[in-house]
Amino acid sequence: MNATSLDGDPNARGSDAGAPGRDTPVPGGDAPASGRIVLLTTSHRVAPGLLSWPAWQALHAADRVLCADGTHPQLPYLREAGITVDEASPAAEDLLDQCSGGRTVVVVATGEGEPRLTDGLARLAGSGRVQMPELELLPASYDLPGARLLDLVQVMDRIRVECPWSSRQTHEGLAKYGLEEAYELVEAIEEGDRDELREELGDVLLQVVFHARIAEEGRPGDGTEPFSIDDVAGGIVTKLIHRHPHVFGDECASTPEEVKAHWLRTKAQEKRRTSVTEGIPLGQPGLALAAKLASRVRTAGLDVPIPRGEGVGYELLAAAARAEAAGVDPETALRAAARAYRDAIRATEAAEAGGTAER
């Protein structure tokens, strides 16, 4: 049988899902006299009924199939396939009795994973006083990449309904948190902290899911059309496919420059803008804004002299344009210099504190 021991890895990959079959023997030969207990686990993130072929084999060959949860989403599909499932949650000792004589019992695990049963079996096995049946853990379905995103959507949906704070939030009220989380993400990247990076990515993702959940409700009375996280994901998927014709179409691109040219060309076709300044958010940091304007001018091949005027603002504008032309992000460069300045400040403070202590 394609399975692991109860202390093995429940996420090990197995065979592809298949249709159930009858009278198919379970791989691994005849059961021992003490029998076999199979703990069948499934993922709630995969459509019910999509079980692996070894799982269907085990279910059809079992002498008895048990499930403690009468509302388990797999049960209708198992019964439709001709499998009798008894709603029961026996203790470990009772389950051993049911396996006597070489019988096989399959336990369809609930979402909690049957900890009471597995703890009881482990206790009996460790006692050395009983002959244990063969114990197997058989993952019957597996999460696909990105499956935990479904959990996030479900958790956010419940929080939106039941949390007194979250249920009252609006797009406008959350806007400041989006900015804060984005800056914290940038800081984690700059610091090179992988654990912090993972956490901050989650916080940014939360903002996306939170806003999408609010958008599902629309705004009664103002004609706002509701949309969901699926609409958000569908929109970006369509955009990515359209802007990567060298990946999903017949175009060719072998260099980053060619990829960027494809991107800009398809983006121009989509947006049909009358000015290169359209779509540039004026609320972003000043250096980033200046660099973005200079980038749009350079990419479009326009000859627009940097305005000259008195004051540090025009000096910074000129510096940002020079940095962009040289391939340097002025915002990132200034942040790096600011971090060096911060370190120098701390070093000076530490030195002065040390001198004071000596005196």
C-alpha positions, 0 to 999 in steps of 0.5 A, a space after each residue: 500500500 502506498 502509505 506511511 507509518 503513523 509516525 511518518 510523513 503525512 504529506 508524502 506524495 502518492 499516486 494521482 487521483 483515480 476512479 474507484 474500483 471494486 474487488 481490487 486487492 490492497 498492495 502489500 499482500 495478505 494482512 497479518 493475523 493481528 489485522 491492519 488499521 489504516 488512517 485515511 487523511 484527506 485535504 479539505 482544500 481539494 474537492 471531495 471525492 478526488 482521492 488517490 488510487 491507493 486510497 480507493 483500493 484500501 477503502 474497497 478492500 477494507 472489512 470495515 470503514 469508520 468515520 467519527 464525523 457524520 458530516 464529513 464531506 467525503 462520505 457522500 462520495 464514498 457511499 456513492 462508490 458503494 462503500 459502507 461507512 459506519 459513523 463511529 469513533 471507537 477507542 484504540 482497544 476496541 479498534 484492535 478487537 475489530 482487527 482481530 483475525 486479520 481484518 482491515 479497518 479504515 478510519 476516515 480521519 476528521 479535520 483534527 486528525 483523530 489525536 485521541 485514537 492515535 495517542 491510544 494506539 501509540 500507548 498500546 504499542 509502547 506497552 509491549 503487552 498487546 500484539 499490534 496490528 499493522 498501522 498505516 497512515 494513508 494520505 488520500 488527497 494532497 494540497 496543490 501549491 497555493 492551497 493555503 490561500 483558500 484558508 486565508 480567504 475563509 479566515 478573512 470571511 469569518 473575521 469580517 463577519 464576527 470581529 467587531 473591529 474588522 466588520 466596520 473597516 472600509 477601504 479608506 480606513 485601511 489605506 494607511 495600513 497598506 502603506 505601513 505594511 509596504 514600507 515594512 516589507 521594503 525594510 525586511 528586504 533591505 535588512 535581508 531578514 528572511 523570517 521577517 520577509 515571510 511575515 511582512 509578505 503575509 501582512 501585505 497579502 492580508 491587505 489584499 484579501 481584506 480589501 477584496 472581502 470588503 469589496 464583495 459587499 459593495 456600497 448600497 446606494 451608490 451603484 458600486 459594483 461588488 467584486 471578490 478575491 477571485 475577480 482580483 486574481 482573475 484580473 492579474 492572471 489575464 494581465 500577466 498572460 497578455 503582457 508575456 506574449 513571449 511566454 504564453 504566445 508566439 512572441 520571442 524574447 531572450 533578454 530582459 530588455 526585450 521582455 520590457 519592450 513587450 511589457 511596455 508595448 502591451 501596456 500601452 495598447 491596454 491603457 491607451 493613455 494620452 500622456 506618459 504621466 498618466 498612471 503615476 501616483 502623485 502620493 508616492 515619496 518624492 524621490 520615487 515620483 521624480 525618478 518615475 517621471 524621468 523614466 517615463 520621459 526617457 522610455 518615451 524618447 521625449 526631450 523634456 529639460 529638467 525645470 530649473 528653479 531655486 531651492 533644494 526641491 529642484 536640486 533633488 529633482 535633478 539628482 533623481 533624474 541623473 540617478 534614474 538615467 544612470 540606472 540607480 533607484 534614488 529612493 533606494 540609494 537614499 535609504 541606504 545612505 540613511 541607514 549608514 547615517 543611522 549606524 553612525 548616529 548609534 556609534 556616536 551615541 555608544 561612544 559618548 555613553 561609554 565616555 560618560 561611564 568612564 568619568 
